[in-house]
């Protein structure tokens, strides 16, 4: 057997044990399990060990392990897919305009603030480097928020629907802005080989139109897929082939989204779940099956990988001050932008805060965006500022959401799935 695979088996065992133990500890403390998963990743990753030892000689770091990356990617895709399965299209239809305006505010405000912050701390850089700092701030990693809302039983409430809808719109707007910014800066912003082929000159208008074409494709194909699954449900209801076919659709949507259209794979996975959610009977069945697999293996690896990727080796004093300002501004701009607009739409102060806080988490999207601009627009040492933002926002979002929902009766308890009762989670 490949030694890389053998090493990963050991690493995988360590990840599963540490995430489960810390997940149980978090639940005992009244905190979401996902927080324990992230802390487990920090404890077993290079962030701490590299300060004391030469980690190259140890079993860690494992952030570069291709198997870990693959499992983590499947984990976030499954999290987003199940979120799509639990989405009620009627709710999104009712909150569509509201979600768009909230998402737009949550993009433009961080974009402007980040650009100003870049000009303040990096005066020697040009406008596009400053703009890129703002683009990084626009990214939202909704995977953490989704898992917390699911644990709290709030994913299908109006606030949960607004957060999910706004986060998806936020992701699309962020991708469009990134594509346009990199195009104007004269660098390659195309993540899709197909987009690169049809847009060799990297024209922003072509990139934007091609990204929008994905949603036309997704809706068109989704109508046919929905009809097909309804036919299967009639002839062979609640058979194993349904979740297997559903997972296949999820993975294909994720692949086509990123490799063909240049849209994030997690967006494709979420839309695949939304497409299948139109067949409510099979959607609930598929949701139960996929959620079990996700919670047992893939989701813990994804959330642990966020902690594992963190490193503090580049944290010089000048970078530290910039990082602190960056983190504070990035978090406040999401709360003010999304939460403030929510208040203007008539939400209560507490619900507005929940929406704002639900949008602050950053994760793999922010890291991916950062890698696009290093070293083309900013120096590699500034990767640390995004790492710190991912760490702080990933830890802060679950805690604040838990506090904002404290003493409130769950509308959808975690035990809504028999397979995911208290005994199974602990």
Secondary structure, 3 states (H helix, E strand, C coil): CCHHHHHHHHHHHHHHHHHHHHHHHHHHCCCCHHHHHHHHHHHHCHHHHCCCCCHHHCCCCCCCCHHHHHHHHHHHHHHHHHHHHCCCHHHHHHHHHHHHHHHHHHHHHHHHHHHHHHHHHCCCCCHHHHHHHHHHHHCCCHHHHHHHHHHHCCCCCHHHHHHHHHHHHHHHHHHHHHHHHHHHCCCCCCCCHHHHHHCCCCCHHHHHHHHHHHHHHHHHHHHHHHHHHHHHHHHCCCCHHHHHHHHHHHHHHHHHHHHHCCCCHHHHHHHHHHHHHCCHHHHHHHHHHHHHHHHHHHHHHHHHHHHHCCCCCCCCHHHHHHHHHHHHHHHHHHHHHHHHHHHHCCCCHHHHHHHHHHCCCCCHHHHHHHHHHECCCECHHHHHHHHHHHHHHHHHHHHHHHHHCCCCCCCCCHHHCHHHCHHHHC
